[in-house]
Amino acid sequence: MRLTNEQPIDLVVPDGYNTLLAVLKGSARVNGSETIGAAEVGLFDRAGDYIHIDSAPNTTALLLCGEPIDEPIAGSGPFVMNTAEEIRQAMVDYQSGKMGKYHEH
């Protein structure tokens, strides 16, 4: 989203979801708290159904919301799975070409 003036705005978000605001350019003061600057991310509490942006002149930001899955997380390299065994299997699948092939153009 692009915010071009200092008018406050309320953004509706789903209650209970994970929500974050990534500021790509400019800065945004959110929910009466500290300012989130360029290349910074604000992570919000799951409770509530809106985010109040107090001020964001000439700002470009990305708002992300997702339903929490409340499952364990394991990560290695570019892979994110639930267990170390799933990570190993993903690596084997990748190395054997099961995730597609890279073609130079």
Secondary structure, DSSP 8 states (H G I E B T S, - for coil): -EE-SS--EEEE--TTSEEEEEEEESEEEETTS-EEETTEEEEE-SS-SEEEEEE-TTEEEEEEEE-------EEETTEEESSHHHHHHHHHHHHTTTT------
